Amino acid sequence: MKRDRECPRESDVCDAIASGAWARDDERQADLRRHSDTCGICSDLVRVALTLRSDYEAGIRTIEVPPASIVWWRSQLRARREAVRAAARPVTIMHALAAASAMAAFLALGRLFWPVVSQWLARLAIRTGPWIPGTDGAASTGLPLAWIALAACGLVLLVPVALFWLARLRP
């Protein structure tokens, strides 16, 4: 049996259910209900649409709308937070640029003064290791001073960055 894909009264049935007129006892709605009993497309539509309509009405009954003062207060808080974020964006960019500039200056000065530092380390006869250019890697006991200097520089650079991020995490 071939089933039609469309029904000319489908939109009327849908409109009646959506508007709430389906439940009224008038001549037009009774005619639509009789039609939906005989039409396969409209009967499926009625079953689905009535289920959706009852879910919608149940949701409307259970919804809790907050008082207007709470809505206003929350919108003001959101606006303030967005304003603070927008105002802090250029400052954050400048902090990033300052950190990048400081790192570039540190690396440039390190490159410039490395020959002096390596000679000073060689005069102290402390093992600096073969990874340092311009040294012979003479062995001695103890921790290489270059590692200590590197760790100290790393702490000097990482502690402010860590404090900055910890300060940003606080509410």
C-alpha positions as CSV (number, residue, x, y, z in Angstrom):
1,M,0.0,0.0,0.0
2,K,1.4,3.3,-1.1
3,R,1.4,6.0,1.6
4,D,1.3,9.7,0.7
5,R,4.2,11.9,1.8
6,E,2.1,15.0,2.3
7,C,-1.3,15.8,3.6
8,P,-3.0,19.1,2.6
9,R,-4.4,19.5,6.1
10,E,-1.1,18.8,7.9
11,S,-0.3,22.5,8.5
12,D,-3.8,23.1,9.9
13,V,-3.4,20.2,12.4
14,C,0.0,21.5,13.4
15,D,-1.2,25.1,13.8
16,A,-4.2,23.9,15.9
17,I,-1.9,21.9,18.3
18,A,0.7,24.7,18.5
19,S,-1.9,27.3,19.3
20,G,-3.7,25.2,21.9
21,A,-6.9,25.2,19.9
22,W,-6.8,21.4,19.4
23,A,-8.4,20.8,22.8
24,R,-11.4,23.1,22.1
25,D,-14.8,21.6,21.4
26,D,-15.8,23.6,18.2
27,E,-16.8,22.4,14.8
28,R,-13.5,23.0,13.1
29,Q,-11.4,21.2,15.7
30,A,-13.7,18.3,15.7
31,D,-13.3,18.1,11.9
32,L,-9.5,18.1,12.2
33,R,-9.6,15.4,14.9
34,R,-11.8,13.2,12.7
35,H,-9.4,13.8,9.8
36,S,-6.4,12.9,11.9
37,D,-8.1,9.6,12.9
38,T,-8.2,8.5,9.3
39,C,-5.0,10.1,7.9
40,G,-1.8,8.3,8.7
41,I,0.4,11.4,8.3
42,C,-1.8,13.6,10.5
43,S,-2.2,10.9,13.2
44,D,1.6,10.6,13.5
45,L,1.9,14.4,13.6
46,V,-0.8,14.6,16.4
47,R,1.0,12.0,18.5
48,V,4.4,13.7,18.2
49,A,3.1,17.3,18.5
50,L,0.9,16.5,21.5
51,T,3.8,14.9,23.3
52,L,6.0,17.9,22.5
53,R,3.3,20.3,23.6
54,S,2.8,18.6,26.9
55,D,6.6,18.6,27.6
56,Y,6.6,22.3,26.7
57,E,3.7,23.1,29.1
58,A,5.3,21.0,31.9
59,G,8.6,23.0,31.4
60,I,6.7,26.3,31.5
61,R,5.0,25.3,34.8
62,T,8.3,24.3,36.5
63,I,10.5,27.1,35.4
64,E,11.7,29.5,38.1
65,V,12.4,33.0,36.9
66,P,14.7,35.0,39.3
67,P,13.7,38.4,40.5
68,A,14.5,41.4,38.4
69,S,16.9,42.7,41.0
70,I,19.0,39.5,40.8
71,V,19.1,39.6,37.0
72,W,20.1,43.3,37.1
73,W,22.9,42.6,39.7
74,R,24.3,39.7,37.7
75,S,24.3,41.8,34.5
76,Q,26.1,44.6,36.3
77,L,28.7,42.1,37.6
78,R,29.2,40.6,34.1
79,A,29.6,44.1,32.6
80,R,32.2,45.0,35.3
81,R,34.2,41.8,34.7
82,E,34.2,42.3,31.0
83,A,35.3,45.9,31.5
84,V,38.1,44.8,33.8
85,R,39.2,42.2,31.3
86,A,39.1,44.7,28.4
87,A,41.1,47.2,30.4
88,A,43.7,44.6,31.5
89,R,44.3,43.2,28.0
90,P,46.8,46.0,27.0
91,V,48.6,45.7,30.3
92,T,49.0,41.9,29.8
93,I,50.3,42.5,26.4
94,M,52.9,45.0,27.7
95,H,53.9,42.5,30.4
96,A,54.5,39.9,27.8
97,L,56.5,42.3,25.7
98,A,58.5,43.4,28.7
99,A,59.3,39.8,29.6
100,A,60.4,39.0,26.1
101,S,62.5,42.1,26.0
102,A,64.1,41.2,29.3
103,M,64.8,37.7,28.1
104,A,66.4,39.0,24.9
105,A,68.5,41.5,26.8
106,F,69.6,38.8,29.2
107,L,70.6,36.5,26.3
108,A,72.4,39.3,24.5
109,L,74.3,40.3,27.6
110,G,75.1,36.7,28.3
111,R,76.4,36.2,24.8
112,L,78.5,39.5,25.1
113,F,80.0,38.7,28.5
114,W,80.4,34.9,28.1
115,P,84.1,35.0,27.1
116,V,84.9,37.0,30.3
117,V,82.8,34.6,32.5
118,S,84.4,31.5,31.0
119,Q,87.9,33.0,31.5
120,W,87.0,33.8,35.1
121,L,85.7,30.3,35.7
122,A,88.9,28.8,34.1
123,R,91.0,30.9,36.5
124,L,89.2,29.6,39.5
125,A,90.0,26.1,38.2
126,I,86.5,24.9,38.6
127,R,85.2,22.3,36.2
128,T,82.9,23.9,33.7
129,G,82.6,21.0,31.4
130,P,83.4,20.5,27.7
131,W,80.0,22.0,26.6
132,I,81.3,25.5,27.2
133,P,83.0,26.9,24.1
134,G,86.6,28.1,24.6
135,T,87.4,25.8,27.6
136,D,89.4,22.7,27.7
137,G,87.1,20.9,30.1
138,A,89.7,20.3,32.8
139,A,88.3,18.0,35.4
140,S,88.0,18.8,39.1
141,T,85.8,17.8,41.9
142,G,82.7,19.6,43.0
143,L,79.6,21.1,41.2
144,P,80.5,23.3,38.2
145,L,80.0,27.0,38.9
146,A,78.4,27.4,35.5
147,W,75.5,25.1,36.6
148,I,75.1,27.2,39.8
149,A,75.1,30.4,37.8
150,L,72.6,28.9,35.4
151,A,70.3,27.8,38.2
152,A,70.5,31.2,39.9
153,C,69.6,33.0,36.6
154,G,66.8,30.6,36.1
155,L,65.4,31.3,39.5
156,V,65.7,35.0,39.0
157,L,63.7,34.7,35.8
158,L,61.2,32.1,36.9
159,V,60.2,33.3,40.4
160,P,58.6,36.6,39.1
161,V,56.8,34.7,36.4
162,A,55.5,32.1,38.9
163,L,54.4,34.9,41.2
164,F,52.6,36.7,38.4
165,W,50.7,33.6,37.4
166,L,49.8,32.8,41.0
167,A,48.5,36.3,41.5
168,R,46.3,35.9,38.4
169,L,44.8,32.7,39.7
170,R,43.6,34.3,42.9
171,P,39.9,35.4,42.7
